Amino acid sequence: MEKVFYKSPVEANGILPPNAPTRLQSYGLTVFFLCMCLFLTCQAGLAQNENEASLLLDLKKVRAEFEVSKQKYENDIKLYDEKAISLNDLNKSKNELLSKEVDYQKLILRLISQQSYITVEQAVKYQTERGDRKVKVILNSALEGNEEYLNQFRDHFDIFTPEMRSGKIYNIYVSLVDNETKTIIGSPYEYRIPFIELGKTGTADFELLKDMESLTVALSYNNKKDEKNIYLKKGGSSNEIDIAAMQFSQEADLSSSATYQLSLERFSSSDDIYRLVVIGLPRQITYDFTDAGSKVSQIRFAQGINVKRLSLQIYLPDRDDEQIVIDKPIHFQALALTNAEYRKIEGKDLSAISFEELQANISGSEQLEIIPRGKGRIEVRANSLYHEITAGKEVSMDIVVRNAGRRRLDNIKVSTERPLGWQTVITPDVIRELEPEKEEKVNIRIIPPKDGGVGAQEVKFKTEAMADNRKVETEDKNVRIQVNAATSVFGTLLLILALIGLIGGIIWFGMKLSRK
């Protein structure tokens, strides 16, 4: 079978498409631009090398002039001792030597400053005993790569003072900058290191104003500016694990729970397993640690992960007692312990262990507190919620108001919602206070209108109260009242007499029939 090869329009027709010149021009411009960038880069490198070479040549020239001036001054001293030249000539020779020495020193210092370079050896994040997060930056003074050039002149450094001979870099300014917002997040905002000797280190210590895992170390020295984006190394701290809770103190009603959001940050490179424990809580109070909704009792930090976020839930019992007192804070501690630390308290009653017993040997801790609050609750009872009356009569009923909660009730008020024209009288109208488990009797008179007619009606009564400046929820009660028509006594008496007469007549008629 003969193979068929497809050709492009260019190959088939032997001509270029209409837009071919435009494409070639764009390709040419791209190549030209890349070549120019490469050329400029090379030129910059060559210019820098030429500048360094020119500086070295100038240094050798000035060194030669300095040596000539030095030799001339030594010869002039001998001539002056022999009275061959005047003191004025000797002073001129001395001044020329000093001038050449200064020029030589300037060039050496200029060469050293151009070759000097500050490197960031370490940026360590650590925590103080007070819990403050700090960053220590360690800087090193080095040469940028042409140290062999300087070694040529190291034999001549004897003309410098010891401070000049040390090759110090003066006035290094250091700042910590947020990578995203580019704002300074270290205190002091700018740390000044007076000088760093060549080959030696300097340290800048900052308080971290914003907790970060990585940041930018900004340097300024010798009219140079340099920035390093650095992931912070974890350093030795008072605790290996820092536990922080945004809401360290919470209030919760009895029979409810409180949730603490915890952030655990590791300040060590160990791969230990940490057990989560709470001490200081009464035995009646239980707790759970949860991670993304799952209960956990121990954690491990993955490689490269130094922060974990957990939830601690505290469950309060239904009633207070000697250990759980309403409105009295309960202080407790959340701990992160290694296996060795946990073995010291394993099997013990955690509610009986004091924080002081473990303070010296714990990986991490956070002081928390919970304040139990009593919840007010009203319970209303009545013997009957149904009454029958005749028109023109009223209902008098007693209800019992009981404080079924764990907090004193204040300003208890009973009110009613009634049909149009009906009236209610409540005695007493307000109960000023009612302690837990206490009750009070309230009398309610329900008065229907005189011409209200007959039928069934409902009267709703409800209670209002405050407990600890919070409104107490209550349950409304409905009383059903059946109003019947009033009956006449005289009419009833006539009806009875008529009935008696009817019965008597029937008996008389029966007796008469029996005689026949």
TORGUKE-809501 format. One record per residue: residue in one letter; x, y, z of N, C-alpha, C in turn. Coordinates in pm, whole numbers, plus 50000, padded with zeros to 5 digits. Example, Ala and Ser with C-alpha at 12.3 -4.5 7.8 and 13.67 -1.06 7.14 Angstrom:
A513194943150780512304955050780513204967050780 S512854977550708513674989450714512905000350787 
This chain:
M500864988050000500005000050000500895012450000 E500575021849914501365034149903501065043450020 K502125048050083501945057250196501665071250147 V500765078050217500385091850181500895101050290 F501675110950250502195120850346501465133950325 Y500895139150434500165151850426501135163350442 K500935173350362501785185250365501015197050420 S501755205850480501155218250527500825227350412 P499985237350435499685246850326500915253550270 V501905255550353503125262050305503855252850209 E503945240050248504655230450164503855227250039 A502535226750051501715222949937501685233949832 N501635246349871501485257249775502785264449745 G503765261949831505045268449810505065282949848 I504055287349923504005301349966503745301650115 L504065312850176503805314750318502405320050338 P501765316250451500445321950479500555336950503 P499425343850493499475358650504500055363550634 N499835356350747500315361350876501705356450911 A502385350150818503715344850846504705355650882 P504765367150815505745377450854505545382450996 T504275383451039504015388151175504575378551277 R504375365751255504915355651347506435356151351 L507045357451235508505357851232509025370151306 Q508295381251288508725393251359508635391551510 S507525385351560507395383151704508455373851757 Y508765363251682509845354251724511155361651729 G511395370251629512635377751626512765387351742 L511645393951776511675403151889511935395852020 T511345383952033511565376252156513025372352171 V513595367552062515015363552065515905375552094 F515555386852030516335399052052516275403452199 F515075402752258514905406752397515715397852491 L515695384652465516475375452548517955378152535 C518375380952413519805383752392520215396552465 M519335406652461519655419152529519745417152680 C518805409152734518865406352878520165399452915 L520545389552833521795382452860522975391752848 F522935400552747524035410052727524175419652845 L522995424952889523035434353002523525427753129 T523095415053149523565407653266525075405853262 C525545401953147527005400153132527735413453152 Q527145424153094527775437253110527835441453256 A526725438553329526725442053472527805434353545 G527905421353514528945413353577530335418353541 L530515421653412531825426653370532135440053435 A531075448453444531295461553506531705459953651 Q531035450253720531395448053860532825442853871 N533175433453783534545428053787535555438953753 E535195447553652536115458253615536265468253729 N535165470753800535225479953913536135474554022 E535995461254050536865455254150538315455254104 A538525452153974539895451953924540505465953928 S539685476153891540185489853895540515493954038 L539665489854132539925493254272541205486654321 L541475474354278542695467554320543945474154260 L543805478454133544945485354071545215498654141 D544125505854172544315518454245544945515854382 L544545504954444545095501654574546595498954565 K546995491754459548435488854442549215501854414 K548595510454333549265523154300549455531754424 V548355533054503548435541154625549395534754724 R549455521454725550385514554814551835517854777 A552075517954646553445521354601553785535754639 E552825544854620553075558754657553295560054809 F552565552054884552745552355029554115547255067 E554585536755000555905531255032557005541454997 V556815548454883557805558554843557835569854946 S556635574354986556565585155085557165580755219 K556935568255253557485563155379559005562655374 Q559545557855260560995557055247561625570955246 K560935580355177561455594155171561465600455310 Y560395597955388560335603655521561435597955610 E561715585155597562795579055675564145584955637 N564335587155506565605593255461565715607655510 D564575614955508564605628855552564905629855700 I564485619955777564825620155919566335619455938 K566985610655861568445609555870569135622555826 L568585628355715569175640855667568995652155768 Y567835652155834567605662555935568535660756054 D568795648256090569715645756201571125650356166 E571435649756034572765654055989572775668855953 K571685675855980571555690055953571595693255805 A571155682955722571215685055577569945691755526 I568835690355596567585696855556566995703855678 S566095712855649565475720455757564285712755816 L563815718055931562645711955996561395713555910 N561335724355836560175726355748560125715655639 D561265712255582561295701655481560905688155542 L561345685755664560985673155730559475672355756 N558895683555797557435683555821556655681555692 K557145687455582556475685255454556515670455415 S557645664155437557775649855406556845641555496 K556725645555622555835638255713554365639855674 N553995652255636552605654555595552255646855468 E553195646055378552945638455254552775623655285 L553585618555380553445604555419552075602055481 L551635611055568550315609355631549195609755527 S549335618455429548325619555323548245606555242 K549405601255205549415588755129548885577055214 E549165577455345548665566855433547155567155442 V546595579355449545125580655455544495575755325 D545085579355211544545574555083544585559355074 Y545665553755123545795539155122544745532555212 Q544555538355330543555532955422542135533755364 K541835544955299540505546555240540215535655138 L541185532855051540955522854947540805508855007 I541585505755110541445492555172540075491155238 L539665501555310538335501055374537215500155270 R537405507155158536395506555051536315492554992 L537465486354974537475472754920536845462955018 I537175464655145536595455655246535085457455254 S534615470155248533175472455258532425466655139 Q533055467055021532385461354904532305446154911 Q533285440154975533305425554983532575420255107 S532235429055201531595424455324530165420055294 Y529725409955370528395404255348527875398755480 I526585401255507525955396255629525065384455594 T525295373155657524455361255637523615358855761 V522445353055739521555349355850521825334655882 E522495332355994522805318656032521585311456088 Q520825318256174519665312056238518605322556269 A517355318256265516235326256315515385316756398 V515485318256530514925308356623513745314556697 K512635307656693511435311956766511395304256898 Y511225311657008511185305057139510185312357227 Q509955306757344508965312157437509595314257573 T509275325557636509805328557768508925322157875 E509385323058000508615317558110507275324658128 R507195337358087505945344858095504985341457983 G505465333557886504615329857774504765338957653 D505715348557656505935357457542506685350057432 R506245351857309506935345757194507995355357143 K509215350257125510325358457081511055351656966 V511815359556893512625354556781514035359856798 K514995350656795516415354456803517045352256665 V517585362956609518225362456477519735363256498 I520465353356447521935352856459522515355856321 L523335366456314523945370956189525435368356190 N525995366056073527425363356060528025372855957 S529185378455990529895387155897530875378955816 A530735379355682531585371355595532015379855477 L532835373855390533245380355266532475374155151 E532195382455052531275378254948531875368154853 G533175366654845533735356554755535105360054704 N535615371954733536935375954683537915377854797 E537835368954894538735370155009540195368854968 E540435361254858541845359654815542465372854774 Y541595382354723542125395454687542595402854812 L541805402154917542155409355039543385403455105 N543585390355086544745384055147546045389755093 Q545995395454972547215401454916547685413454998 F546715419755066547055432055139547035430055289 R546845417555330546745415155473548075418055544 D549185416655473550495419655535550665434455563 H549865442555497550005456955512548965462855606 F548215454255672547195459155764547805464955892 D549125464155903549735469056025549615484156039 I549295490755929549165505255936547835509455997 F546905499856012545595502856067545605501156218 T544685507956279544455505756422543825491956441 P543845486456564543215473256585541745472856543 E540995484156566539595484256525539455483456374 M540335490856302540275490656157540735477256102 R541765471356169542295458656121541295447256137 S540315448456227539355437556251538375435756136 G538235445556048537305444155937535865444355984 K535515453256073534165453456127533175459356027 I531935454456034530815460555962529995467956066 Y529815480856045529175489256145527705491756110 N526915493656218525515498056206524695488956115 I524475476956165523595467556095522205468756155 Y521215471856073519835473456118519015461356073 V518285455556168517535443156143516055445556179 S515155440356095513715441156120513065427856083 L511935424956148511115413356114509865418156043 V509605412555924508525417455838507595406055804 D506285408855806505275399255764505395396855613 N505405384255573505575381055432504445386355345 E503215386455397502065390255317501785405155322 T501685410755441501305424855454502495434255446 K503705428955454504935436955450504995447155564 T504405443855677504465452455794505435446455896 I506015455055977506965450556078506195444056193 I506615432056232505905424656337506835421056452 G507965427656462508905425256572509075437856656 S509305435856784509595446956875510965444656938 P511895454256923511735467256859511515466156708 Y510945476656650510665476256507511955475156425 E513005481356477514295480656409515385478756514 Y516135468056501517165464756600518525468556539 R519285476456616520595480956568521705472956635 I522555466856552523785460356600524935469856570 P525635474856671526675485056646527715480556545 F528205468356557529185463256461529285448056476 I529765441756371530095427456373531465425856310 E532385419356382533725417056329533685406556220 L534635407656128534705398356017534885384056068 G533985375056023534055361056064533365358156195 K532815368356259532125366356386530635368956370 T529885367056480528435367856473527895379056560 G526675383256528525925392756609524505387756626 T523845392056732522515386856766521525398356781 A520335396256723519215405656739518055397856798 D517505402756910516445395756981515165404056974 F514085397956926512815405056907511705398356985 E510735406457025509455401357072508515400556952 L507885388956933507035386956817505655392756845 L505305403356771504015409856791502865402256726 K503155394156627502155385956559502745372056542 D502025362156589502545348556586502635343756442 M503845339956400504085335656262504985323356262 E504845315256157505735303856137506885307456043 S506665316855954507705321555863507565336555847 L508675343255821508675357755807509905361955727 T510025375055705511145380555630512065388055726 V513355384855722514375392055797514975402555704 A514725415355735515205426455652516485432155714 L517545433455632518845438455676519195451155601 S519855460455672520345472655611521705475855670 Y522735476755581524095479555626524925483755505 N525925492455528526835496855421526085501255296 N524975508355316524145512955204523585501255122 K523495489655186522905478055121521605474455192 K520675468555118519425463355174519275448955126 D518955440455219518835426255187517645420555264 E516905411255204515755404855267515865389755251 K515555382655359515575368055360514225362955408 N513545355155325512295348755365512635335755436 I512325334955566512855324255650511735317255724 Y511795303955727510925295855812511595294755948 L510885298756052511485299656184511765285956243 K512925284856301513305272556371512795273356515 K512385261856569511905261456706513095260156802 G513095268856901514205268756996513765264157132 G514725263357222514435259157358513545269157428 S512475264557489511535273057560511305267557699 S510575275257779510245270457912509375257957905 N508535256957803507715245057781507925240157639 E507905226857622508005221357488506735223757409 I505595223857476504305226057412503675238457475 D503295247957390502585259657439501095257557411 I500295257657518498845256057505498215269657532 A497445274357436496805287557449495315286157423 A494525292957506493065293157491492625307757480 M491905311057373491435324657356490425328357464 Q489545318957502488545321257606488895312157724 F489815316857806490315308457915489315307658031 S488375317358040487385317358147486005317458084 Q485165307858128483825307058071482805304558182 E481555308158151480435305558240479545294958175 A478955286358258478055275958207477025272658313 D475805270558268474755266558361474955251958402 L474475248758520474485234758563473715226358463 S474155213958445473615204358348473885208558204 S474825217858181475215221658045476725219658031 S477295224457922478725222557896479345235557846 A480665236157853481435247557802482545242057712 T482845249057604483855244557508484985254657502 Y486215249857519487425258157509488165254357381 Q488435264357296489225262057176490705263757210 L491475253057195492875252957234493775252557112 S494885259757121495925259257019497195253957085 L497725242957032498925236657086500065238556986 E501125245257030502275247756943503515241157003 R504215233656919505395226356964506635235156949 F507475235657054508725243057053509915233557070 S509845222257007510945212757010510905204656882 S511985197656854512055189256734511815174656765 S511415171556888511205157556925509935152156860 D509875139156848508725132556785507925124956890 D507815130857010507135124057120505625123757098 I504995114257167503545113857176503155120957306 Y502205130057296501795137957412500395133857454 R500235131157583498935127557640498255140157691 L496965140757670496165152357709495425149257838 V495635157557939495095155058073494575168258129 V493515167458208492995178958282493075175758430 I493655184658508493715182958653493065194958720 G492595192858842492005203658919490495204258915 L489855195458837488395195458831487815186058936 P486705189658998486015180259087485605167759011 R485425156959083485095144159020483745144458950 Q482845153258993481525153958932481565160158792 I482645166958760482765173558630483615164758538 T483095161858420483815153558322484245162358204 Y485105156658120485635164358007485995155157892 D486145161157773486585154157651487455163557570 F488535158057512489305165057410488835159957274 T488585169157181488135165157049488985171856943 D489225164456836489965169456720489105166956597 A488575177756539487675176856423486485167856453 G485955168856574484765161356613485035147656671 S486275142956666486615129656720487315131156855 K486935122556948487555123057080488995117957073 V489885124957140491305121057143491805122057286 S492785113657317493415114257449494925116657438 Q495475115257316496885117957294497085122457149 I498165130057126498425135556994499895133756959 R500175134756830501555134856780501615144956666 F502675152956664502855162856560503525156456439 A502925158356322503515153156199504755161356162 Q505565155756073506785162356031506455175755965 G507075186456013506845199655957505615206656011 I504815199956094503615205956154503915208756301 N503785221256340504095225156477502895230556555 V501745231756490500565237356555499385227856535 K498675225056642497445217356638496345225056711 R495115223456662493975230056725492985219456772 L492665219956901491775210356964490675217657038 S489635210057077488565215357159488505207557289 L488305214657398488135208557530486715211657577 Q485925201157598484555202757644484445198657790 I483855207457871483655205258014482165203658039 Y481785192558107480375189658133480085191458283 L479135200358314478755202858452477605193758494 P477575190058623476475181558672475175189458686 D474105182258726472785188558738472655197358862 R473385193858968473205200959095474545205859149 D474455216059232475655220959299475855213459430 D477045214859486477365208459614478495216259679 E479205209959770480265216759842481435220459750 Q481715212159649482825214759559482425223459440 I481185222459400480675230359288479695240559345 V480175252559361479395263259424478995273259316 I477725276959319477225286459220478025299459227 D478435304559111479135317359094480555317259148 K481055305959192482435305159241483305298559133 P484355305559084485175299858976485895287159020 I485985277758929486745265458949487955266058857 H489135266458915490375267358837490905253258810 F491345251258686491905238258649492935240358538 Q493675229958505494765230858408494595220058300 A494835224258176494935214758064496415212058040 L496815199458040498225195658032498485187257908 A499705188557855500235179557753501475173057812 L501445159957828502515152657897503105142057807 T504425140457819505055129057753504715116257831 N505055104857773504745092157841505445091357977 A506685096357982507415095958110506735104858214 E506255116458172505565125358266504215119558307 Y503545113058213502225107458244502305096058344 R503385088358337503525076958429503595081558575 K503975094158598504055099058735502675100958797 I501665102958715500315105258769499345094058730 E499835084258657498945073458611498375065958731 G497065063958729496395056758837496005065358955 K496395078058956496055086859067494745094159039 D494155099259143492945107259131493345121159081 L492985124358957493425136858898492855149058970 S491685147359033491105158559106491885161959232 A492735152559277493495154759401494925159159373 I495335159659247496705163359212496765178559194 S497695184959259497865199359246498805202359131 F498615214159076499455218358964500905220059006 E501115223959131502485226159180503285213259179 E502625201659198503345188959198503945185759061 L503345190958955503795187558820504455199158748 Q504465210858809504905222758737506325221658686 A507185214958758508585214058717508805204158604 N507875194858584508105184158486506855182158399 I506485192258325505385190858229505805197358099 S505355191557990505715196757858504945209357824 G503685210157865502895221957834501665222657923 S501195234757952500025236358038499345249458005 E498055250158041497285262458028496305263358144 Q496295274858211495385277058324494025281258270 L492975274058312491615276858269490705278058391 E489525283258369488545283858477487145283158420 I486245277658499484835276958464484035281758584 I483005289658556482155295158662480775288858649 P480375280258744479035274158738477965284758764 R476965284458683475845293558700474575285358723 G473785289658823472505283158847471455288458750 K470615279958705469585283858610468255284758682 G467605296358668466305298058730465215290658651 R464285284258726463175277258660461955277758750 I460815281858692459575283158767458685270958738 E458115265858844457155254758832455835259358893 V454765258658814453435263258858452495251258866 R451805249958981450865238959000449505244559041 A448445237559002447065241159042446285228359063 N445375228259164444585216159191443685212559073 S443135222559008442255219858894442325231658797 L442305228358670442285238658566440935239058494 Y439885233158558438545233458501437555237058613 H436675246558583435685250958681434345253258611 E433235250058687431875252858641431235262658738 I430625273058680429915282958762428635286758690 T427745292558767426535298058708426745312658679 A425965317558590426075331758553425945340558676 G426885350358684426875359458798427795355158909 K428355343258901429285338559003430725340858957 E431695338959045433115340459014433875328159059 V435115327059008435985315759041437115320759130 S437355313859237438495316759324439355304159330 M440595305359285441475293659282442865297559332 D443575287559385444945289459433445915282159341 I447025288759310448125282259238449365282859326 V450265273459305451515272759382452675275559286 V453445285859317454635289559238455855284259312 R456625275659244457775269159308459045272359228 N460125274959301461435276959238462095263459221 A462015257959099462585244759071463995245659015 G464595257659013465945259258960466975259259070 R468185263859033469305264159127469745278359160 R468895288059129469235301959157467985309059209 R468195318959294467095326459350466335333759240 L465015333659250464155340859157463765354259216 D463765364459133463435377959178462255383359098 N461405390959169460295398159106459425388959021 I458855378959088457955369659020456585376359009 K456075376958888454805383558864453895374258786 V452655372958835451655364758768450665374058696 S450475371758571449545379858493448615370558416 T447505376258363446485368258293446125374558160 E445695366058069445065370257945443635364757949 R442635373557943441255369657970440345374657858 P439155368757849438195373457749437765387757777 L437175394057675436755407757687435665409157794 G435875418457884434905420957990435165413158117 W436035403358113436355395558232437405402858314 Q437435400058442438395406258533439085395558618 T440355398558658441085389658748441715397858858 V441735392158976442395398259091443405388259143 I444705392259146445805383259184446395388159315 T446505379059411447055382459543448065371759584 P449345375459610449955388559587450265390359438 D450365402759394450625405259253452105403459217 V453035405059314454475403259289455085395859407 I455875385659378456675378759481458105384159467 R458585391159566459865398059554461025388559531 E461095377659601462185367959583461715354359628 L462335344159569462005330359603463255321959590 E463695316459702464915308459703464665294759637 P465755288059594465595274759533464875265059626 E464035256859567463245246559636462165252459727 K461935265559722460865271659800459655274159710 E458485275759772457265277959696456395288459766 E455515294459688454645305059738453255303159678 K452205305259760450825303659713450295317059664 V449605316559549449015328559489447535325759465 N446675335159508445225333859488444805342059366 I443985335659281443505342459160441975342159161 R441365353859155439915355059142439585358558998 I438725350358939438305352558800436835356658803 I436545368858755435205374558764434655376458623 P433655368458584433045370458453432095382258456 P431735388058343430775399158339429365394358374 K428535403358429427185399558470426315395758352 D426495402558241425685399558125426515392758016 G427455384458059428345378057963427745365957894 G426635361357937426035349657875426625336957929 V426235325857869426695312757914427615306857809 G428335296057849429255289357758430615287657821 A431535281857745432895279157793433835290457753 Q434695294157844435705304457821437045299757879 E438135305657826439485302157875440185314657924 V440825313058036441665323658092443095318258101 K444035325358037445445320958038446205329258141 F446945322658225447805330058317449245325458299 K450145334758311451575332158292452375339258400 T453595334558417454475340158521455725345958456 E456235356458515457475362858472458395364058592 A459705361958568460675363058678462055365658621 M462965370158707464365372558672465245364358765 A466325359058708467335351858787468705355858736 D469485362158824470815366758786470745376058664 N469765385258669469565395058563469235388758428 R468755376658430468325370058307466855366058321 K466115367558214464715364258217464545349058221 V463635344658306463395330258324462245326058234 E462475315458161461415310358075460365302958159 T459095305158124458005298958198457035292358101 E456145284158159455125277358080453755283058116 D453015287158014451685292858038450685281858074 K449705285658154448635276558195447285282258149 N446385273258107445045277158062444005271458159 V443105279958205441995275958292440705276458210 R439995265258204438735264758129437585266558228 I436685276058197435555279258285434255277358207 Q433375269158261432065266758203431035275058280 V430395284458210429385293158270427995287958232 N427185284158336425835279158314424805289858349 A423615288358291422545298058318422045296458461 A421655307558522421135307258659419685302458658 T419195294058752417835288758761417055295758872 S415655297758853414805304458952414365294559060 V414405298059187413995289359299412475287459300 F411685298059274410225297159274409735287959162 G410355289059048409965280358938410265265858968 T411415263859029411785250159064410805244359166 L410375252859263409425248259365408075244659303 L407555252859211406305249859143406405236959062 L407575234859001407765222658924407735210459015 I408295211559132408295200359227406885197559275 L406145208459307404765206659353403885200559245 A404085204859124403305199159013403615184458996 L404885181059012405285167059000404685158659111 I404695164159232404085156959346402585155159323 G401875165459273400445164459245400135154259140 L401025153659037400835143858931400975129658984 I401955127659065402165114259122400995110559214 G400525120259294399395117759386398125114459310 G397905121459199396735118759117396755104859058 I397935100759013398065087358955397775076859061 I398265079059182397995069359290396495068959325 W395855080459334394405080959367393595074159258 F393925076759133393185070759024393385055659023 G394505051059058394765036559063393985029959175 M393935036159288393205030459400391715029659368 K391195039459299389785039659266389435028559167 L390245025959078390025015158983390045001659052 S390905000159149391004987259219389744984359301 R388954993759350387744991659428386594986659340 K386594991259216385554986559128385794972059091 
